[in-house]
Amino acid sequence: MNSEKPSRGIGRVLYRVFKLDWVFGALLIISGITLVHENFDPEPMIAVEPMLKIAILAGLTLLVALIVTFFSALDRRHAEDYFFQLMASSAIVGIVTTMFVHIIWDFVYGPLRGDGLMAIMMAGWSLGYFFYRIRGLNS
């Protein structure tokens, strides 16, 4: 048997400080506020040159993906397996929910954009988290 004490790295400290239930509860509330704001905001979106927008979004996507990959590796090393599986499973629910809501909305009303799409992803991820948290990962 392994008699070593579990490490007290930054990952474990962060998991104890930020209770995931609170984080996802806040995300769910923020997503609702964002949806309301997005649909009642009278200001038009800022126009950006198409090629500049593509270049900025491609570079930003690459940078953020690298940063998230780094922190995901920390998450895998420091989180308990249950919490890592909970986060991964609920993230999949959030992504798939966003895709299907976007497809359905696009078919019926036209494309969703910006903050509305982000709000749907946050809500889907939060709802997936709470579903798995309450029902368990095998449900």
DSSP file (Angstrom, degrees, kcal/mol; ACC not computed):
  #  RESIDUE AA STRUCTURE BP1 BP2  ACC     N-H-->O    O-->H-N    N-H-->O    O-->H-N    TCO  KAPPA ALPHA  PHI   PSI    X-CA   Y-CA   Z-CA
    1    1 A M              0   0    0      0, 0.0     2,-0.6     0, 0.0     0, 0.0   0.000 360.0 360.0 360.0 149.8    0.0    0.0    0.0
    2    2 A N        -     0   0    0      1,-0.1     0, 0.0     2,-0.1     0, 0.0  -0.773 360.0-178.7 -89.2 117.7    1.1    3.5   -0.7
    3    3 A S        +     0   0    0     -2,-0.6    -1,-0.1     2,-0.1     2,-0.1   0.289  40.3 122.6-101.3  10.6    1.5    5.4    2.6
    4    4 A E        -     0   0    0      1,-0.1    -2,-0.1     3,-0.0     3,-0.1  -0.436  65.9-116.9 -71.9 144.6    2.5    8.8    1.0
    5    5 A K        -     0   0    0     -2,-0.1    -1,-0.1     1,-0.1     3,-0.1  -0.558  38.0 -99.3 -75.0 145.6    0.4   11.8    1.8
    6    6 A P        -     0   0    0      0, 0.0    -1,-0.1     0, 0.0     2,-0.0  -0.382  46.8-101.5 -63.7 145.0   -1.5   13.3   -1.2
    7    7 A S        -     0   0    0      1,-0.1     2,-0.1    -3,-0.1     5,-0.0  -0.309  18.3-143.0 -67.7 151.2    0.3   16.3   -2.6
    8    8 A R        +     0   0    0     -3,-0.1    -1,-0.1     4,-0.1    70,-0.0  -0.389  43.9 156.0-109.3  52.4   -0.9   19.8   -1.7
    9    9 A G     >  -     0   0    0     -2,-0.1     4,-2.1     1,-0.1     3,-0.2  -0.064  61.5 -92.5 -71.3 176.7   -0.2   21.3   -5.1
   10   10 A I  H  > S+     0   0    0      1,-0.2     4,-2.7     2,-0.2     5,-0.2   0.834 123.2  59.7 -62.3 -33.5   -1.9   24.4   -6.5
   11   11 A G  H  > S+     0   0    0      2,-0.2     4,-2.0     1,-0.2    -1,-0.2   0.934 107.6  44.1 -61.5 -46.2   -4.5   22.2   -8.2
   12   12 A R  H  > S+     0   0    0      2,-0.2     4,-1.6     1,-0.2    -2,-0.2   0.895 113.1  51.9 -66.2 -39.4   -5.7   20.6   -5.0
   13   13 A V  H  X S+     0   0    0     -4,-2.1     4,-2.4     1,-0.2    -2,-0.2   0.932 110.1  48.7 -61.9 -45.4   -5.8   24.0   -3.3
   14   14 A L  H  X S+     0   0    0     -4,-2.7     4,-2.8     1,-0.2    -1,-0.2   0.881 108.4  53.8 -63.1 -38.2   -7.9   25.5   -6.1
   15   15 A Y  H  < S+     0   0    0     -4,-2.0     5,-0.3     1,-0.2    -1,-0.2   0.828 112.6  44.4 -66.7 -30.0  -10.3   22.6   -6.0
   16   16 A R  H  < S+     0   0    0     -4,-1.6    -2,-0.2    -3,-0.2    -1,-0.2   0.861 115.8  46.4 -80.0 -35.6  -10.8   23.2   -2.3
   17   17 A V  H  < S+     0   0    0     -4,-2.4     2,-0.9     1,-0.2    -2,-0.2   0.947 114.4  46.3 -71.4 -49.5  -11.1   27.0   -2.5
   18   18 A F  S  < S-     0   0    0     -4,-2.8     2,-0.4    -5,-0.2    -1,-0.2  -0.819  80.0-150.7 -99.8 102.0  -13.5   27.1   -5.5
   19   19 A K    >>  -     0   0    0     -2,-0.9     4,-2.0    -3,-0.2     3,-0.7  -0.582  11.7-139.5 -70.5 126.0  -16.3   24.6   -4.9
   20   20 A L  H 3> S+     0   0    0     -2,-0.4     4,-2.8     1,-0.3     5,-0.3   0.820  99.6  61.7 -60.4 -32.2  -17.4   23.5   -8.3
   21   21 A D  H 3> S+     0   0    0      1,-0.2     4,-1.9     2,-0.2    -1,-0.3   0.917 107.7  44.1 -59.6 -42.3  -21.1   23.6   -7.3
   22   22 A W  H <> S+     0   0    0     -3,-0.7     4,-2.6     2,-0.2    -2,-0.2   0.907 112.5  52.0 -68.2 -42.3  -20.8   27.4   -6.7
   23   23 A V  H  X S+     0   0    0     -4,-2.0     4,-2.3     1,-0.2    -2,-0.2   0.940 114.3  41.7 -60.9 -48.1  -18.8   28.0   -9.9
   24   24 A F  H  X S+     0   0    0     -4,-2.8     4,-2.1     2,-0.2    -1,-0.2   0.816 112.0  55.2 -73.6 -29.0  -21.4   26.2  -12.1
   25   25 A G  H  X S+     0   0    0     -4,-1.9     4,-1.9    -5,-0.3    -1,-0.2   0.925 110.5  46.3 -63.5 -43.7  -24.3   27.8  -10.2
   26   26 A A  H  X S+     0   0    0     -4,-2.6     4,-3.0     1,-0.2    -2,-0.2   0.909 110.9  52.5 -64.4 -42.3  -22.8   31.2  -10.9
   27   27 A L  H  X S+     0   0    0     -4,-2.3     4,-2.5     1,-0.2    -1,-0.2   0.888 107.8  51.9 -60.5 -39.1  -22.2   30.3  -14.6
   28   28 A L  H  X S+     0   0    0     -4,-2.1     4,-1.6     2,-0.2    -1,-0.2   0.913 112.5  44.7 -64.7 -42.4  -25.8   29.2  -14.9
   29   29 A I  H  X S+     0   0    0     -4,-1.9     4,-2.3     2,-0.2    -2,-0.2   0.926 113.6  50.2 -66.3 -45.1  -27.0   32.6  -13.5
   30   30 A I  H  X S+     0   0    0     -4,-3.0     4,-2.8     1,-0.2    -2,-0.2   0.882 107.2  54.8 -62.0 -38.5  -24.5   34.5  -15.7
   31   31 A S  H  X S+     0   0    0     -4,-2.5     4,-2.2    -5,-0.2    -1,-0.2   0.894 108.4  48.8 -64.1 -38.0  -25.7   32.7  -18.8
   32   32 A G  H  X S+     0   0    0     -4,-1.6     4,-2.0     2,-0.2    -2,-0.2   0.925 112.6  47.1 -65.3 -44.5  -29.3   33.7  -18.1
   33   33 A I  H  X S+     0   0    0     -4,-2.3     4,-2.7     1,-0.2    -2,-0.2   0.905 111.7  52.0 -62.2 -41.5  -28.3   37.3  -17.6
   34   34 A T  H  X S+     0   0    0     -4,-2.8     4,-3.0     1,-0.2     5,-0.2   0.904 107.7  51.3 -63.2 -42.4  -26.2   37.2  -20.8
   35   35 A L  H  X S+     0   0    0     -4,-2.2     4,-1.8     2,-0.2    -1,-0.2   0.915 112.2  46.3 -61.3 -42.8  -29.1   35.8  -22.8
   36   36 A V  H  X S+     0   0    0     -4,-2.0     4,-1.2     2,-0.2    -2,-0.2   0.946 115.3  46.2 -64.1 -47.5  -31.4   38.6  -21.6
   37   37 A H  H  X S+     0   0    0     -4,-2.7     4,-0.9     1,-0.2     3,-0.5   0.912 110.9  52.7 -62.2 -43.4  -28.8   41.3  -22.3
   38   38 A E  H  < S+     0   0    0     -4,-3.0     3,-0.3     1,-0.2    -1,-0.2   0.869 112.2  45.0 -60.7 -38.4  -27.9   39.9  -25.7
   39   39 A N  H  < S+     0   0    0     -4,-1.8    -1,-0.2    -5,-0.2    -2,-0.2   0.653 119.5  39.1 -85.5 -14.7  -31.5   39.9  -26.8
   40   40 A F  H  < S+     0   0    0     -4,-1.2    -1,-0.2    -3,-0.5    -2,-0.2   0.340  83.9 115.9-113.3   5.5  -32.4   43.4  -25.5
   41   41 A D     <  -     0   0    0     -4,-0.9    -4,-0.0    -3,-0.3    -3,-0.0  -0.659  45.9-166.6 -78.6 117.1  -29.1   45.2  -26.4
   42   42 A P        +     0   0    0      0, 0.0    -1,-0.2     0, 0.0    -4,-0.0   0.637  56.6 102.0 -79.7 -12.4  -29.9   47.9  -29.0
   43   43 A E  S    S-     0   0    0      1,-0.1     3,-0.1     3,-0.0     2,-0.1  -0.519  72.2-126.9 -75.7 134.4  -26.2   48.4  -29.9
   44   44 A P        -     0   0    0      0, 0.0     2,-0.1     0, 0.0    -1,-0.1  -0.370  32.8 -93.3 -74.2 159.6  -25.1   46.9  -33.2
   45   45 A M        -     0   0    0      1,-0.1     2,-0.3    -2,-0.1     0, 0.0  -0.397  46.0-101.1 -68.7 149.8  -22.1   44.6  -33.3
   46   46 A I        -     0   0    0     -2,-0.1     2,-0.3    -3,-0.1    -1,-0.1  -0.573  36.4-126.7 -75.0 131.3  -18.7   46.3  -34.2
   47   47 A A        -     0   0    0     -2,-0.3     2,-0.4    -3,-0.1    -1,-0.1  -0.624  29.2-177.1 -82.2 136.1  -17.7   45.7  -37.8
   48   48 A V        -     0   0    0     -2,-0.3     5,-0.0     2,-0.0     0, 0.0  -0.982  38.5 -94.3-131.0 142.9  -14.3   44.3  -38.4
   49   49 A E     >  -     0   0    0     -2,-0.4     4,-2.8     1,-0.1     5,-0.2  -0.316  38.0-126.0 -52.9 134.4  -12.6   43.6  -41.7
   50   50 A P  H  > S+     0   0    0      0, 0.0     4,-2.4     0, 0.0     5,-0.2   0.895 106.8  45.2 -56.1 -45.9  -13.2   39.9  -42.6
   51   51 A M  H  > S+     0   0    0      2,-0.2     4,-2.3     1,-0.2     5,-0.2   0.887 114.6  48.8 -68.8 -36.7   -9.6   38.9  -43.1
   52   52 A L  H  > S+     0   0    0      2,-0.2     4,-2.9     1,-0.2     5,-0.2   0.916 111.2  50.5 -65.5 -42.6   -8.5   40.7  -40.0
   53   53 A K  H  X S+     0   0    0     -4,-2.8     4,-2.8     2,-0.2     5,-0.2   0.920 111.0  48.5 -61.2 -44.3  -11.3   39.1  -38.0
   54   54 A I  H  X S+     0   0    0     -4,-2.4     4,-2.5    -5,-0.2     5,-0.2   0.925 113.4  47.3 -61.6 -45.2  -10.2   35.6  -39.4
   55   55 A A  H  X S+     0   0    0     -4,-2.3     4,-2.4     2,-0.2     5,-0.2   0.923 114.5  45.8 -63.8 -45.0   -6.6   36.3  -38.5
   56   56 A I  H  X S+     0   0    0     -4,-2.9     4,-2.9     1,-0.2     5,-0.2   0.939 115.2  46.5 -64.1 -46.9   -7.4   37.5  -35.0
   57   57 A L  H  X S+     0   0    0     -4,-2.8     4,-2.5    -5,-0.2    -2,-0.2   0.887 112.9  49.6 -64.9 -38.7   -9.8   34.7  -34.2
   58   58 A A  H  X S+     0   0    0     -4,-2.5     4,-2.2    -5,-0.2    -1,-0.2   0.938 115.0  43.6 -65.1 -46.3   -7.4   32.0  -35.6
   59   59 A G  H  X S+     0   0    0     -4,-2.4     4,-2.5    -5,-0.2    -2,-0.2   0.917 115.6  47.9 -65.1 -43.4   -4.5   33.4  -33.5
   60   60 A L  H  X S+     0   0    0     -4,-2.9     4,-2.8    -5,-0.2     5,-0.3   0.894 110.9  51.7 -64.6 -40.2   -6.6   33.8  -30.4
   61   61 A T  H  X S+     0   0    0     -4,-2.5     4,-2.5    -5,-0.2    -2,-0.2   0.928 111.3  47.2 -61.7 -45.4   -8.1   30.3  -30.8
   62   62 A L  H  X S+     0   0    0     -4,-2.2     4,-2.1     2,-0.2    -2,-0.2   0.937 114.5  46.6 -61.5 -47.7   -4.6   28.8  -31.1
   63   63 A L  H  X S+     0   0    0     -4,-2.5     4,-2.2     1,-0.2    -2,-0.2   0.938 115.4  44.4 -61.1 -49.4   -3.3   30.8  -28.0
   64   64 A V  H  X S+     0   0    0     -4,-2.8     4,-3.0     1,-0.2     5,-0.2   0.890 111.2  54.4 -65.6 -39.1   -6.3   30.0  -25.8
   65   65 A A  H  X S+     0   0    0     -4,-2.5     4,-2.3    -5,-0.3    -1,-0.2   0.899 109.3  48.4 -61.6 -40.2   -6.3   26.3  -26.9
   66   66 A L  H  X S+     0   0    0     -4,-2.1     4,-2.1     2,-0.2    -2,-0.2   0.918 113.4  46.7 -65.5 -43.0   -2.6   26.0  -25.9
   67   67 A I  H  X S+     0   0    0     -4,-2.2     4,-2.3     2,-0.2    -2,-0.2   0.929 113.8  47.7 -64.0 -45.2   -3.3   27.6  -22.5
   68   68 A V  H  X S+     0   0    0     -4,-3.0     4,-2.5     1,-0.2    -2,-0.2   0.884 109.4  53.9 -64.7 -38.1   -6.3   25.5  -21.9
   69   69 A T  H  X S+     0   0    0     -4,-2.3     4,-1.9    -5,-0.2    -1,-0.2   0.918 108.7  49.8 -61.2 -43.2   -4.4   22.4  -22.8
   70   70 A F  H  X S+     0   0    0     -4,-2.1     4,-1.6     1,-0.2    -2,-0.2   0.939 114.1  43.6 -60.2 -48.5   -1.7   23.3  -20.3
   71   71 A F  H  X S+     0   0    0     -4,-2.3     4,-2.5     1,-0.2    -1,-0.2   0.809 108.8  58.4 -70.9 -28.4   -4.2   23.8  -17.5
   72   72 A S  H  X S+     0   0    0     -4,-2.5     4,-2.5     2,-0.2    -1,-0.2   0.890 104.1  51.8 -64.8 -38.4   -6.1   20.7  -18.5
   73   73 A A  H  X S+     0   0    0     -4,-1.9     4,-1.8     2,-0.2    -2,-0.2   0.906 110.3  48.5 -64.1 -40.7   -2.9   18.7  -17.9
   74   74 A L  H  X S+     0   0    0     -4,-1.6     4,-2.4     2,-0.2     5,-0.3   0.917 110.1  53.1 -61.6 -42.3   -2.7   20.3  -14.5
   75   75 A D  H  X S+     0   0    0     -4,-2.5     4,-2.4     1,-0.2    -2,-0.2   0.919 108.2  49.2 -59.4 -45.6   -6.3   19.4  -13.9
   76   76 A R  H  < S+     0   0    0     -4,-2.5    -1,-0.2     1,-0.2    -2,-0.2   0.867 114.6  45.4 -63.1 -36.6   -5.7   15.8  -14.7
   77   77 A R  H  < S+     0   0    0     -4,-1.8    -1,-0.2    -5,-0.2    -2,-0.2   0.848 124.4  29.5 -76.3 -34.0   -2.7   15.5  -12.4
   78   78 A H  H  < S+     0   0    0     -4,-2.4     2,-0.2    -5,-0.1    -2,-0.2   0.665 101.4  82.8-105.8 -18.4   -4.2   17.3   -9.4
   79   79 A A  S  < S-     0   0    0     -4,-2.4     2,-0.1    -5,-0.3   -67,-0.1  -0.544  84.5-105.3 -86.5 152.3   -7.9   16.6   -9.5
   80   80 A E     >  -     0   0    0     -2,-0.2     4,-2.2     1,-0.1     3,-0.2  -0.446  34.7-113.1 -67.2 151.4   -9.5   13.5   -8.2
   81   81 A D  H  > S+     0   0    0      1,-0.2     4,-2.7     2,-0.2     5,-0.2   0.868 115.6  57.2 -57.4 -38.5  -10.6   11.2  -11.0
   82   82 A Y  H  > S+     0   0    0      1,-0.2     4,-2.4     2,-0.2    -1,-0.2   0.934 109.0  44.4 -59.3 -47.5  -14.3   11.8  -10.2
   83   83 A F  H  > S+     0   0    0     -3,-0.2     4,-2.5     2,-0.2    -1,-0.2   0.873 112.9  51.1 -68.7 -36.3  -14.0   15.6  -10.6
   84   84 A F  H  X S+     0   0    0     -4,-2.2     4,-2.7     2,-0.2    -1,-0.2   0.943 113.1  45.2 -65.4 -45.1  -12.0   15.3  -13.8
   85   85 A Q  H  X S+     0   0    0     -4,-2.7     4,-2.7     1,-0.2     5,-0.3   0.874 112.2  53.3 -63.7 -37.4  -14.6   12.9  -15.3
   86   86 A L  H  X S+     0   0    0     -4,-2.4     4,-2.2    -5,-0.2    -2,-0.2   0.929 111.9  44.0 -62.6 -46.0  -17.4   15.2  -14.0
   87   87 A M  H  X S+     0   0    0     -4,-2.5     4,-2.0     2,-0.2    -2,-0.2   0.925 115.9  47.0 -65.6 -45.2  -15.9   18.2  -15.7
   88   88 A A  H  X S+     0   0    0     -4,-2.7     4,-1.9     2,-0.2    -2,-0.2   0.926 114.0  47.1 -64.4 -45.0  -15.1   16.4  -19.0
   89   89 A S  H  X S+     0   0    0     -4,-2.7     4,-1.8     1,-0.2    -1,-0.2   0.913 113.9  46.8 -64.6 -43.0  -18.6   14.8  -19.2
   90   90 A S  H  X S+     0   0    0     -4,-2.2     4,-2.2    -5,-0.3    38,-0.2   0.834 108.5  56.2 -71.0 -30.1  -20.4   18.0  -18.5
   91   91 A A  H  X S+     0   0    0     -4,-2.0     4,-2.5     2,-0.2    -1,-0.2   0.896 105.7  51.6 -65.5 -38.8  -18.2   19.9  -21.0
   92   92 A I  H  X S+     0   0    0     -4,-1.9     4,-2.6     2,-0.2     5,-0.3   0.913 108.7  50.8 -63.2 -41.8  -19.3   17.4  -23.7
   93   93 A V  H  X S+     0   0    0     -4,-1.8     4,-2.6     1,-0.2     5,-0.2   0.921 110.7  50.0 -60.0 -43.5  -23.0   18.0  -22.7
   94   94 A G  H  X S+     0   0    0     -4,-2.2     4,-2.2     2,-0.2    -2,-0.2   0.908 113.0  45.0 -62.0 -43.6  -22.3   21.8  -23.0
   95   95 A I  H  X S+     0   0    0     -4,-2.5     4,-2.3     2,-0.2    -2,-0.2   0.937 116.2  44.5 -67.8 -47.2  -20.7   21.5  -26.5
   96   96 A V  H  X S+     0   0    0     -4,-2.6     4,-2.4     2,-0.2     5,-0.2   0.898 113.0  52.2 -66.5 -39.7  -23.3   19.1  -27.9
   97   97 A T  H  X S+     0   0    0     -4,-2.6     4,-2.8    -5,-0.3     5,-0.3   0.933 109.9  49.6 -58.8 -46.3  -26.1   21.2  -26.4
   98   98 A T  H  X S+     0   0    0     -4,-2.2     4,-2.4    -5,-0.2    -2,-0.2   0.916 110.7  49.7 -60.0 -44.3  -24.7   24.3  -28.0
   99   99 A M  H  X S+     0   0    0     -4,-2.3     4,-2.4     1,-0.2    -1,-0.2   0.940 115.0  42.3 -61.7 -47.3  -24.4   22.7  -31.4
  100  100 A F  H  X S+     0   0    0     -4,-2.4     4,-2.7     2,-0.2     5,-0.2   0.898 114.6  49.0 -71.2 -39.7  -27.9   21.3  -31.5
  101  101 A V  H  X S+     0   0    0     -4,-2.8     4,-2.9    -5,-0.2     5,-0.3   0.926 113.5  49.0 -62.7 -42.4  -29.5   24.5  -30.1
  102  102 A H  H  X S+     0   0    0     -4,-2.4     4,-2.8    -5,-0.3    -2,-0.2   0.923 112.6  47.2 -61.6 -45.4  -27.6   26.5  -32.7
  103  103 A I  H  X S+     0   0    0     -4,-2.4     4,-2.2     2,-0.2    -2,-0.2   0.933 115.7  44.4 -63.0 -46.9  -28.7   24.2  -35.5
  104  104 A I  H  X S+     0   0    0     -4,-2.7     4,-2.0     2,-0.2     5,-0.2   0.939 116.1  46.3 -64.4 -46.9  -32.3   24.2  -34.5
  105  105 A W  H  X>S+     0   0    0     -4,-2.9     4,-3.6    -5,-0.2     5,-1.5   0.911 112.2  51.2 -62.2 -42.7  -32.4   28.0  -33.9
  106  106 A D  H  <5S+     0   0    0     -4,-2.8    -1,-0.2    -5,-0.3    -2,-0.2   0.894 110.4  49.5 -61.2 -41.3  -30.6   28.6  -37.2
  107  107 A F  H  <5S+     0   0    0     -4,-2.2    -1,-0.2    -5,-0.2    -2,-0.2   0.878 123.2  30.6 -65.3 -38.9  -33.1   26.4  -39.1
  108  108 A V  H  <5S+     0   0    0     -4,-2.0    -2,-0.2     2,-0.2    -3,-0.2   0.904 140.4   5.2 -89.1 -46.2  -36.1   28.2  -37.5
  109  109 A Y  T  <5S-     0   0    0     -4,-3.6    -3,-0.2     1,-0.3    -2,-0.1   0.639 104.9 -93.2-118.7 -18.9  -35.0   31.8  -36.9
  110  110 A G      < -     0   0    0     -5,-1.5    -1,-0.3    -4,-0.1    -2,-0.2  -0.607  65.8 -27.2 118.9 173.7  -31.5   32.4  -38.3
  111  111 A P        -     0   0    0      0, 0.0     2,-0.3     0, 0.0    -8,-0.1  -0.261  51.8-135.0 -68.1 142.6  -28.0   32.2  -36.9
  112  112 A L        -     0   0    0    -10,-0.2     2,-0.3     4,-0.0    -6,-0.0  -0.689  31.1-168.6 -85.3 146.8  -27.2   32.8  -33.2
  113  113 A R    >>  -     0   0    0     -2,-0.3     3,-1.3     4,-0.0     4,-0.7  -0.931  31.1 -27.9-137.6 160.7  -24.3   35.0  -32.6
  114  114 A G  H 3> S+     0   0    0     -2,-0.3     4,-1.9     1,-0.3     3,-0.5   0.017 120.2  11.3  50.8-125.3  -21.9   36.2  -30.0
  115  115 A D  H 3> S+     0   0    0      1,-0.2     4,-2.8     2,-0.2    -1,-0.3   0.807 124.3  60.1 -63.1 -32.3  -23.0   36.4  -26.4
  116  116 A G  H <> S+     0   0    0     -3,-1.3     4,-1.9     2,-0.2    -1,-0.2   0.918 107.2  45.9 -61.7 -43.0  -26.1   34.4  -27.0
  117  117 A L  H  X S+     0   0    0     -4,-0.7     4,-2.0    -3,-0.5    -2,-0.2   0.903 113.6  49.4 -65.4 -41.5  -24.1   31.4  -28.3
  118  118 A M  H  X S+     0   0    0     -4,-1.9     4,-2.6     1,-0.2    -2,-0.2   0.890 108.7  53.2 -65.1 -39.2  -21.8   31.7  -25.3
  119  119 A A  H  X S+     0   0    0     -4,-2.8     4,-2.5     1,-0.2    -1,-0.2   0.894 108.1  50.3 -63.6 -39.5  -24.7   31.9  -22.9
  120  120 A I  H  X S+     0   0    0     -4,-1.9     4,-2.8     2,-0.2    -1,-0.2   0.905 110.7  49.6 -65.1 -40.8  -26.1   28.7  -24.3
  121  121 A M  H  X S+     0   0    0     -4,-2.0     4,-2.5     2,-0.2     5,-0.2   0.924 112.2  47.3 -64.7 -43.5  -22.7   26.9  -24.0
  122  122 A M  H  X S+     0   0    0     -4,-2.6     4,-2.5     2,-0.2    -2,-0.2   0.916 114.3  47.2 -63.6 -42.1  -22.4   28.1  -20.3
  123  123 A A  H  X S+     0   0    0     -4,-2.5     4,-3.0     2,-0.2     5,-0.2   0.923 112.6  48.9 -65.7 -43.8  -25.9   27.0  -19.5
  124  124 A G  H  X S+     0   0    0     -4,-2.8     4,-2.4     2,-0.2    -2,-0.2   0.903 113.5  46.5 -62.4 -41.5  -25.5   23.6  -21.2
  125  125 A W  H  X S+     0   0    0     -4,-2.5     4,-2.4     2,-0.2    -2,-0.2   0.919 114.8  47.1 -67.0 -43.2  -22.2   22.9  -19.4
  126  126 A S  H  X S+     0   0    0     -4,-2.5     4,-2.6    -5,-0.2    -2,-0.2   0.924 113.5  47.2 -64.7 -44.9  -23.7   24.0  -16.0
  127  127 A L  H  X S+     0   0    0     -4,-3.0     4,-2.5     1,-0.2    -1,-0.2   0.902 112.4  50.3 -65.0 -39.7  -26.8   21.9  -16.5
  128  128 A G  H  X S+     0   0    0     -4,-2.4     4,-2.5   -38,-0.2     5,-0.2   0.907 110.1  51.3 -61.3 -41.8  -24.7   18.9  -17.6
  129  129 A Y  H  X S+     0   0    0     -4,-2.4     4,-2.6   -39,-0.2    -2,-0.2   0.952 113.0  43.7 -59.4 -50.7  -22.5   19.4  -14.5
  130  130 A F  H  X S+     0   0    0     -4,-2.6     4,-2.3     2,-0.2     5,-0.3   0.861 111.4  54.6 -67.8 -34.1  -25.5   19.5  -12.1
  131  131 A F  H  X S+     0   0    0     -4,-2.5     4,-3.0    -5,-0.2     5,-0.4   0.961 114.9  39.3 -60.3 -50.9  -27.2   16.5  -13.9
  132  132 A Y  H  X S+     0   0    0     -4,-2.5     4,-2.0     1,-0.2    -2,-0.2   0.847 114.2  54.9 -69.1 -32.9  -24.1   14.4  -13.4
  133  133 A R  H  < S+     0   0    0     -4,-2.6    -1,-0.2    -5,-0.2    -2,-0.2   0.898 117.9  34.7 -66.0 -40.1  -23.5   15.7   -9.9
  134  134 A I  H  < S+     0   0    0     -4,-2.3    -2,-0.2    -5,-0.2    -3,-0.2   0.916 130.2  31.1 -81.1 -45.6  -27.0   14.8   -8.8
  135  135 A R  H  < S-     0   0    0     -4,-3.0    -3,-0.2    -5,-0.3    -2,-0.2   0.684 110.2-116.0 -90.3 -19.5  -27.5   11.6  -10.8
  136  136 A G    ><  -     0   0    0     -4,-2.0     3,-1.3    -5,-0.4    -1,-0.2  -0.117  29.7 -79.6  98.5 159.8  -23.9   10.3  -10.9
  137  137 A L  T 3  S+     0   0    0      1,-0.3    -1,-0.1     2,-0.1    -4,-0.1   0.695 123.9  58.4 -71.1 -19.4  -21.5    9.8  -13.8
  138  138 A N  T 3         0   0    0      1,-0.2    -1,-0.3    -3,-0.2    -2,-0.1   0.326 360.0 360.0 -93.8   8.7  -23.0    6.5  -14.8
  139  139 A S    <         0   0    0     -3,-1.3    -1,-0.2    -7,-0.1    -2,-0.1   0.492 360.0 360.0 -90.3 360.0  -26.5    7.8  -15.4
